[in-house]
Amino acid sequence: MASFPTSHDVLSFALDAQADYDPSEALIIDAHEPSRVLNGAQLRLLIHTFIAGFKAHGIKQGDCVLVNLRNNVRFPPSVVTCHFTRSHLAHSNIPQVLYTAIFLAITGAGGVYIGASPHSVPHELDHVVRLGRPVLILTEPDALPTTLSVSKKNGISPHQLFLLDEAALNATIAFAQSHKQCSPASALTDNSTTSAETCPFLSLLAHGSANPLCIPELETANSTPAALYSTSGTTGLPKAAVFSHGALIAGHISAAANPPPYKVRRLVCLPFYHLFASFWSHLFPLRYGSPLYIAREFQLPIFLDMIRQHGISDTHVVPAIVHSVNQAPASLDPRSALTSLRYVGVSGAPIDRACMADFQTLLHSDACAGQIWGMTETGPVFQNRYPARGCRAEQADLGGIGPILPGWEAKLLTYVEAGSGENEDQQPAQQQPVEVVDAAGPPGRLYVRGAGGWFSTGDVAYVNKRGEYFIVGRTKELIKVRGASVSPAEIEAVLLKHPLIADAAVTGIKLPGGTEEAPRAYVVRSGDASGKLTVNEVYEFAQQRLASYKSLDGGVCFVESIPRTVSGKVQRGKLAGMNERRDALEGLLKKMKGGG
C-alpha cells in the first residue's frame, strides 16, 4: 500500500488502512467494560459526524479546539498513584472512548487540537487558553465551574462550550452503534446534565457528515498546524509545541517502521492530553486495525488484571509505573498477569538499567521492555524497540534509549563546540560532531534534526559502537562537584532502591563560599517508614553505592511529596523554590538562636 494517501492531512493518513481488518472489529474499547466499544465503521461514522458538527458551530481552518477531558468522565486520573480508597472506586468513571474520534475530527475539520487536564486549577487552565485561544471548548461536569470562569475571563461565550457527561457519552456511543442520524430535536432534548449556559454536546451529531480537510501538497501539510501540546513546564510555565499535519504523519511513519511480528493489542492508562499517550493511541487503531483498550487511570491491581483479561500485547508507561510493578506484592502475581505482553515502551522521565532489567524479568521470555526518548517539541526520536526477530539477545542495552529512529539525525557536540547560555538553542550546522566510538568516549550535548531542522535537546548523552544512545542527564540539571558532572537521575535511581523510600529527587546546592556545588536529596518516606528512616541512613545508603564525590553532602530533606509533571518528570523549578524556602527558614532560625 502507498505510504501516503492522496491528501496529506492527519485524518486521511489514519483512514488509509495499512492492514486488512474487519470494519466490524472492535478498535476502541473500555478496558473496564468491554461492551462499551467502537468498531472501525462506527469510529469512521463518528469522526465524519463530528467534523460536520464542528464546522456547523463555526470551526474554520486554523481555529483551535480545547479538549478539556480526562481519559474518563467525572473523576480525575492519577498517573503515578497505585493505591486508591474505596470511596475513590465508588465514583462512576467512564473511560473516554470518544477521545480519538474527537481528536481526529478536530484535525479533519481543519481545526487545531489542544488538550488540558480537567483537574487544572484556574491559573493553569487560563494559561492553556491563552496559549491556544480556542474557538470551542469540550469539557466535563467536574471541570465546568473552572472552565466557565476561565472562559469568561478570556472572552469566550458559554455557548462555545460543550459539556460531555455520562449521559451524552452513552447517547453518542449508541448513535454510532445504531448508525442512525441524530435529529436536531433529539440533540437538544437529551437527558444529560447540560448546563443551560453551554451548548448541548449532542448538537454536534445533528448536522450530517462531512469530508475532511484536503491537503494535496506535502509542503502545505508541513506548514498547516494540527495540534498543540503543552511542554512539561519543569522550570516554569508550559509552552505550546506546534505539530503540523506533516510532522505528525512523519513522526508516526518513523515510529511505526519495522512493525512487530505479532498482532498488537494496546492498553493506554496515561492521559490523552499528554503527547506520549496521544502519539501511541489515535492513529494506530484505524490505520493498522490495532485495538486500543482505554483505562481510567493507573491502579496497579486493575492494570495487571486488564493485561491478563484482554491479552494485551503492548503498553506505554512512565517510570513510576515500572517502579510500582517492580514492587508489586506477591499476592498480585505480576509475572502471571504480564504473560501476554510483548513490548512495553517506557518514557517521560529518567530510569536506570537495573530497574528496567528487574521489570523485564517479570515479562514473558519473548517480551521486551525498552526506553523511548523524545520531547514534546519533537515526539519520539530514539526507541529501544522490539527486536525484529523477537530475540532478546538482539535487544538494545536496557540502560539506553536505543538507536535513533528513521528520519532523524543526531549530533553530539562538546561543551566548547556547543556553547552555552544564549547560543545553546541555535542550530549547530557549522560545528563538528564529537567522534564517540564506544561507551567510554566523552559525552556531549545532544542535538537532533528532523524535517524542521536542528533542535537542542538540553541533554548530555553518549553513543556506543552499536549506535545506541545513553542519556547522562539534563545540561542545566547536572551538578558540578569538584570539576565532575553528577547526574541527579543517577542518585535518584539509587535512592529509589531503598525499601523505605517512596520517592526521591536530587538537586544541586551551592556550598558556603558559593563556588562549589553538592547534591541534596529530597526524600519521601514510604508509608511504613514514618519516623524510622533517618537522614544518616539515607546518606550512608547512597554513599555505599556511589562514588565518593556523588555523596549527599548537600544534605537530606524529608518531604511529603515530590513535585512532578504528569509524565513523572521532577519539576525542578518547584524543587528550587522548596530549597530556597528551606534555606531561608534555616537562616532565620539561626538568627533567632543567635539573638536569643
FINUTI-955957 format. One line per field, with one value per residue (C-alpha): x, y, z. Coordinates in Angstrom, 3 decimals. Example, Ala and Ser with C-alpha at 12.3 -4.5 7.8 and 13.67 -1.06 7.14 Angstrom:
X	(12.300	13.670) .
Y	(-4.500	-1.060) .
Z	(7.800	7.140) .
END
This chain:
X	(0.000	1.066	2.908	0.754	-2.882	-3.819	-4.338	-1.542	-3.804	-3.705	-7.206	-6.751	-3.470	-5.208	-8.012	-5.539	-5.516	-2.208	-3.644	-6.650	-9.067	-12.786	-14.515	-16.806	-13.803	-13.649	-10.994	-11.655	-12.595	-13.405	-10.932	-13.200	-16.414	-15.633	-19.256	-18.608	-16.855	-16.462	-15.518	-13.848	-17.075	-18.561	-15.390	-15.363	-19.031	-18.419	-15.386	-17.218	-20.249	-18.123	-16.436	-19.834	-20.767	-17.579	-17.982	-21.637	-20.530	-18.079	-14.761	-12.649	-9.193	-6.627	-9.149	-8.191	-10.452	-9.654	-10.407	-10.651	-11.438	-9.800	-9.464	-12.674	-15.725	-16.065	-13.081	-9.520	-6.753	-3.710	-0.912	1.606	-0.624	-1.392	-3.409	-6.979	-9.569	-12.930	-14.618	-12.488	-13.576	-17.219	-17.347	-18.635	-15.595	-16.392	-13.316	-13.315	-13.785	-14.718	-11.352	-9.759	-12.814	-12.803	-9.066	-9.237	-12.405	-10.810	-7.860	-10.205	-12.297	-9.159	-9.002	-6.087	-6.308	-5.078	-5.660	-5.758	-6.327	-9.816	-8.146	-6.343	-6.687	-7.895	-4.479	-3.272	-6.328	-6.102	-2.542	-3.634	-6.478	-4.069	-1.706	-4.363	-7.028	-9.703	-12.885	-14.667	-14.103	-15.185	-15.331	-16.990	-19.133	-16.366	-14.399	-17.361	-17.144	-13.449	-13.961	-16.820	-14.805	-11.671	-13.702	-15.453	-12.105	-10.851	-13.962	-15.214	-19.003	-20.599	-22.272	-18.808	-18.602	-19.827	-20.456	-19.801	-21.234	-22.020	-25.484	-24.176	-21.315	-23.688	-26.035	-23.145	-21.937	-25.497	-25.757	-22.557	-23.616	-27.088	-25.800	-28.906	-28.647	-29.293	-32.028	-31.614	-34.682	-33.340	-29.948	-31.482	-33.660	-31.102	-31.098	-27.626	-26.865	-26.067	-25.941	-28.352	-25.282	-23.496	-24.210	-25.610	-22.858	-25.266	-25.842	-22.510	-24.295	-27.167	-25.518	-24.985	-21.441	-18.635	-15.394	-12.067	-9.754	-7.803	-4.091	-2.820	0.755	3.236	4.785	1.406	0.956	4.276	3.072	-0.539	-0.953	-2.843	-2.181	-0.677	0.827	1.880	5.511	6.324	6.951	9.581	11.274	8.405	5.074	4.436	4.798	2.894	4.675	3.058	2.713	1.790	-0.104	3.170	5.083	2.522	2.483	6.282	6.661	4.184	5.865	9.212	7.946	5.845	8.663	9.514	6.285	6.480	5.720	2.530	-0.965	-0.817	-3.421	-2.537	-3.543	-3.321	-3.514	-1.890	-3.832	-4.562	-3.766	-0.118	1.780	3.243	-0.196	-1.702	1.081	0.615	-3.185	-5.024	-3.608	-2.811	-6.362	-7.754	-4.500	-3.433	-6.556	-4.823	-7.361	-6.890	-8.043	-8.570	-8.096	-9.465	-6.116	-3.275	-4.172	-1.713	-4.104	-6.521	-3.679	-2.355	-5.834	-6.590	-3.447	-4.358	-8.051	-7.647	-4.452	-2.676	0.489	1.748	1.559	3.426	4.160	6.151	8.976	6.762	4.582	7.647	8.688	5.161	5.122	8.619	7.437	4.116	3.290	3.492	-0.257	-0.840	1.308	2.639	4.630	1.466	-0.535	2.020	2.358	0.659	2.834	5.415	6.562	6.493	7.692	8.957	9.351	8.618	11.399	14.807	15.027	18.136	19.258	18.710	15.045	14.449	16.160	14.126	10.959	11.878	12.414	8.681	7.800	7.487	10.778	9.633	8.811	10.987	10.869	12.583	13.115	11.768	13.276	11.536	10.357	7.017	8.648	9.777	7.784	9.725	13.280	15.052	13.489	14.714	12.083	11.013	13.782	12.984	13.228	11.787	15.057	16.155	19.779	19.338	17.763	19.471	21.010	18.249	20.095	19.945	17.275	18.087	19.131	17.775	14.520	14.312	14.009	16.094	19.764	21.750	24.954	26.940	28.822	31.432	30.655	33.071	31.683	28.057	28.457	26.195	23.688	22.111	23.514	22.640	19.347	20.938	21.436	24.913	25.214	28.740	30.013	31.624	30.125	32.167	33.645	32.342	33.022	32.225	30.675	33.995	34.008	33.244	29.609	28.380	25.365	22.697	21.208	18.645	17.438	14.143	12.214	12.125	15.912	18.280	16.954	18.893	17.580	19.217	20.526	24.048	24.470	26.920	26.653	28.180	29.547	26.107	24.625	22.680	22.375	22.573	21.372	23.738	21.427	19.942	22.565	21.015	20.438	23.938	25.617	29.227	31.172	34.909	35.025	32.946	29.380	26.932	23.548	20.638	18.845	21.676	21.440	17.633	17.709	19.897	17.692	14.549	16.021	15.725	12.688	11.652	11.840	8.666	10.021	13.118	14.534	18.032	19.224	22.491	23.017	25.778	28.088	29.254	31.581	29.430	31.984	31.256	28.074	26.909	23.915	20.932	18.218	14.528	13.051	9.500	9.310	7.177	4.029	5.819	8.824	7.295	9.766	12.006	14.141	16.825	18.990	22.133	20.606	19.755	23.210	25.007	22.763	23.733	27.390	27.826	26.534	28.022	31.417	32.522	32.092	28.405	27.705	24.755	26.965	24.258	22.020	18.893	15.439	12.278	9.181	5.552	5.752	7.983	6.588	6.289	4.671	2.015	4.740	6.797	9.471	10.662	9.550	12.954	11.570	9.274	12.054	14.320	11.560	11.306	15.075	15.054	12.271	14.086	17.364	15.584	13.866	17.135	18.823	16.019	16.203	19.962	19.489	16.817	19.047	21.966	19.841	18.485) .
Y	(0.000	3.608	5.339	8.439	8.919	11.499	14.122	14.769	15.536	13.519	12.060	10.848	9.285	7.463	6.264	4.937	1.411	-0.431	-3.756	-5.822	-5.950	-6.413	-2.986	-4.591	-5.500	-3.618	-0.885	1.421	-0.482	0.474	-1.766	-1.820	-2.608	-4.225	-3.867	-0.122	-0.260	1.341	-0.669	0.696	1.564	3.259	5.232	6.497	7.482	9.456	11.243	12.451	13.391	15.403	17.156	18.343	19.379	21.356	23.143	23.927	25.509	27.810	25.975	27.219	26.184	27.138	27.549	25.873	23.472	22.806	19.263	19.588	15.906	13.097	9.501	9.136	11.180	12.673	11.518	12.862	10.451	9.646	8.527	7.570	6.549	2.906	2.844	4.170	4.272	2.559	5.957	6.680	3.455	4.131	7.032	6.417	6.592	6.079	5.673	8.283	6.106	9.204	10.946	9.502	10.377	13.926	14.377	13.153	15.147	18.384	17.935	16.716	19.879	21.962	22.835	22.631	20.350	21.383	19.300	20.092	18.322	18.983	18.811	22.073	24.941	28.248	29.796	26.592	26.383	30.117	29.620	26.838	29.001	31.878	29.535	28.104	30.823	28.157	28.861	25.862	24.014	20.465	19.811	17.660	18.290	18.370	20.911	23.089	25.772	26.399	26.264	28.781	31.141	30.978	31.242	34.384	35.926	35.284	36.479	33.015	32.686	29.801	28.842	27.941	25.262	21.688	19.642	15.910	13.946	10.260	10.532	12.362	9.876	6.907	8.564	9.270	5.671	4.444	6.757	5.329	1.744	2.226	4.132	6.310	10.020	12.157	14.733	18.324	17.913	14.863	16.513	19.444	17.310	14.796	13.531	14.800	17.324	20.001	23.439	25.993	28.154	25.659	24.097	20.515	18.081	16.016	19.015	18.056	14.970	16.855	18.145	15.061	14.154	15.953	15.124	16.067	18.898	18.136	18.965	17.829	19.121	17.808	21.271	22.661	19.822	20.744	24.306	23.564	23.211	20.140	20.024	21.919	20.071	21.702	21.191	19.727	23.061	21.621	25.008	27.420	27.818	25.300	26.423	25.155	22.889	23.137	19.948	20.295	17.624	16.746	16.488	14.165	11.937	11.864	11.062	8.229	6.738	6.904	5.167	2.605	1.441	-2.262	-3.339	-6.239	-9.811	-10.129	-8.655	-5.529	-5.051	-1.847	-0.638	3.070	4.212	7.636	10.864	11.630	15.330	14.325	13.751	10.404	8.785	10.637	9.631	5.885	5.972	7.948	6.788	3.115	1.705	2.818	2.637	-0.826	-2.336	-2.412	-2.496	0.216	-0.532	2.557	2.519	5.241	5.750	3.665	1.481	-1.376	-4.288	-3.224	-2.563	-6.099	-7.596	-5.737	-7.033	-10.567	-10.274	-8.660	-10.353	-7.008	-7.159	-3.561	-0.735	2.516	3.667	6.159	5.064	5.450	2.625	0.425	1.041	0.172	-3.111	-3.988	-3.504	-5.324	-7.727	-11.428	-11.715	-9.813	-12.340	-9.796	-12.395	-14.333	-11.175	-9.856	-13.083	-11.722	-8.604	-8.471	-4.848	-2.145	1.329	3.462	7.225	10.530	10.607	9.005	5.346	3.266	-0.050	-2.031	-1.016	-1.846	-5.221	-6.034	-5.172	-7.258	-10.345	-10.190	-10.423	-13.439	-14.654	-13.382	-9.924	-6.838	-3.539	-0.549	3.124	5.725	9.194	12.233	15.673	17.394	19.538	16.534	13.407	10.110	10.330	7.316	3.962	0.713	-1.222	-4.832	-6.805	-7.609	-11.373	-11.249	-12.396	-10.743	-11.371	-8.800	-6.228	-2.888	-2.116	-1.644	1.315	3.282	4.938	2.792	3.828	6.871	6.369	6.645	10.203	11.694	12.637	13.218	15.044	15.049	18.300	19.058	21.729	24.142	23.499	23.561	26.739	27.649	30.175	32.246	30.165	26.674	26.549	27.590	25.081	23.510	23.255	24.697	22.711	19.302	16.304	14.648	11.340	8.999	5.374	3.480	3.832	5.069	8.018	11.560	12.592	15.645	17.878	16.092	17.779	16.132	17.061	16.206	17.880	21.114	21.427	21.112	21.115	21.434	18.764	20.128	16.625	15.282	11.864	9.366	6.637	3.145	1.194	-0.250	3.213	3.050	6.317	6.834	9.920	11.198	13.970	17.371	20.026	22.522	19.888	18.393	19.122	20.326	18.626	19.318	19.600	16.475	16.401	14.470	13.407	13.833	10.942	8.541	9.340	9.268	5.775	4.553	6.121	4.574	1.134	1.723	-0.201	2.683	5.412	6.011	8.824	10.971	13.906	15.358	18.850	20.715	23.396	25.928	25.205	28.014	30.200	29.951	28.254	24.562	22.500	19.352	17.029	17.452	14.788	15.358	12.108	10.874	8.125	5.101	4.532	2.025	4.265	7.240	8.271	5.260	6.388	8.874	11.368	9.378	6.159	7.815	9.400	6.129	4.143	6.417	6.689	2.911	2.636	5.698	7.258	9.445	12.732	11.837	11.700	13.707	16.395	18.977	17.238	15.095	16.632	14.666	15.984	14.922	14.735	15.439	17.926	16.045	16.506	14.087	12.085	11.786	14.424	16.237	19.871	21.382	24.918	23.976	21.946	25.005	27.018	24.424	24.635	28.436	28.430	25.790	27.726	30.982	29.342	27.786	31.187	32.816	30.164	30.656	34.414	33.872	31.428	33.830	36.696	34.611) .
Z	(0.000	-0.518	2.306	1.972	0.914	-1.739	0.957	3.437	6.399	9.625	9.307	5.726	6.820	9.695	7.415	4.823	6.266	6.011	7.168	6.178	9.072	9.545	9.918	12.489	14.658	17.959	17.817	20.783	23.923	27.500	29.328	32.389	30.493	27.097	25.919	25.659	22.325	18.903	15.821	12.712	10.886	13.952	14.575	10.983	11.249	14.431	13.013	9.893	12.003	14.432	11.501	10.277	13.812	14.366	11.047	11.804	15.069	13.357	13.225	10.330	9.230	11.855	14.692	17.955	19.877	23.538	24.710	28.481	29.072	31.010	29.914	31.896	32.838	36.356	38.343	37.876	36.830	38.912	36.669	39.310	42.209	42.723	45.967	45.958	48.696	48.415	48.091	45.028	43.402	44.209	41.751	38.243	35.960	32.301	30.065	27.325	24.243	22.195	22.583	19.429	17.327	18.720	18.099	14.501	13.793	15.000	12.650	9.905	10.197	9.700	13.374	15.776	18.818	22.247	25.373	29.068	32.343	33.732	37.128	36.311	38.752	37.240	36.557	34.839	32.577	31.914	30.693	28.294	26.978	26.378	24.538	22.222	22.017	21.413	19.478	21.044	24.328	25.184	28.910	31.578	34.690	37.310	35.286	34.279	37.021	36.360	32.592	32.711	34.906	32.744	29.531	30.749	31.688	28.145	26.331	25.358	25.361	27.317	24.044	22.759	25.474	25.009	28.145	27.826	30.726	31.127	29.563	26.492	26.191	26.278	23.773	21.394	21.549	20.972	17.960	16.485	17.141	15.632	12.574	12.772	12.106	15.186	14.619	15.831	18.036	19.860	20.230	22.045	24.333	25.568	29.145	30.024	32.727	30.165	31.733	30.326	29.746	27.499	24.129	24.164	23.257	21.159	18.895	17.312	15.934	14.301	11.118	8.990	7.985	6.181	4.413	6.000	5.107	1.925	1.866	-1.552	-1.140	1.428	1.714	2.762	5.262	6.860	7.467	8.496	12.284	13.505	17.254	20.163	23.109	26.361	27.296	30.692	32.373	34.723	35.187	34.559	32.800	29.995	26.410	23.387	20.905	17.463	15.404	11.753	9.833	8.111	11.390	12.999	9.930	9.604	13.301	13.028	9.944	11.756	14.905	13.022	10.741	11.067	12.810	15.277	14.108	16.151	16.394	18.553	21.294	23.126	26.602	27.479	31.099	30.674	29.977	26.335	26.700	27.107	23.840	24.939	25.316	22.367	19.978	20.544	20.621	17.949	14.592	15.164	15.537	12.171	10.195	11.370	12.908	16.304	19.162	21.786	25.340	27.485	31.250	33.501	35.176	36.552	39.523	39.936	40.668	37.923	35.459	35.943	35.707	32.451	30.784	31.812	30.913	27.484	26.329	25.955	23.842	24.094	26.578	27.090	30.621	32.668	35.015	38.101	36.782	36.241	39.854	41.040	39.128	40.357	43.939	43.467	46.301	45.507	46.056	42.790	40.883	38.354	36.405	35.572	34.845	32.347	30.340	27.196	26.963	24.192	24.321	26.985	25.990	28.874	28.659	30.344	32.944	33.609	34.596	35.179	33.706	36.922	37.216	33.554	33.978	37.085	35.199	32.168	34.340	35.112	31.414	29.120	27.644	24.232	25.613	25.812	27.646	26.102	26.718	24.311	24.158	22.812	23.765	23.466	20.789	18.719	19.521	19.682	18.308	19.864	20.713	22.173	20.265	19.950	18.177	14.555	15.182	18.692	20.246	23.473	22.572	19.789	22.092	22.671	26.071	28.660	30.154	26.925	24.811	21.792	18.294	16.504	14.599	10.788	9.531	12.341	12.681	15.870	16.792	19.996	20.496	23.108	25.673	23.985	20.499	21.580	23.573	26.443	27.615	24.838	21.995	23.167	21.236	17.934	15.161	15.192	11.405	11.303	14.293	14.084	15.911	18.606	17.468	20.173	19.257	22.466	25.900	27.289	24.892	26.010	26.411	24.558	24.208	22.193	19.127	16.865	13.400	11.749	8.956	10.957	11.308	14.252	17.799	21.052	23.422	26.555	27.319	27.654	26.038	24.598	21.961	21.792	18.825	18.052	17.621	20.888	22.793	26.556	28.420	31.114	32.306	31.574	30.851	33.253	35.951	36.112	39.434	39.245	42.046	42.164	38.382	37.717	36.383	38.560	37.215	39.670	37.938	38.825	42.533	42.429	40.903	43.771	46.448	44.978	45.640	49.395	50.691	52.968	50.289	48.279	46.098	45.800	43.882	43.853	43.068	43.411	46.050	46.469	49.390	51.689	49.677	46.556	44.289	44.848	44.487	46.246	45.756	48.080	48.266	48.896	50.149	50.668	53.270	52.461	54.486	56.712	57.321	59.124	61.798	61.147	58.223	59.294	57.439	58.246	56.921	53.604	53.377	54.081	51.734	48.842	49.868	49.861	46.290	44.602	44.021	46.920	45.026	44.474	48.223	49.526	51.038	50.366	52.876	53.029	53.471	54.170	52.365	51.919	48.115	45.130	42.580	39.298	35.907	34.668	32.890	36.062	35.444	38.544	38.413	39.109	39.320	42.207	43.809	43.678	45.347	48.119	48.503	48.759	51.355	53.405	53.336	54.205	57.180	58.320	58.140	60.110	62.827	63.119	63.545	66.180	68.006	67.848	69.117	71.998) .
END
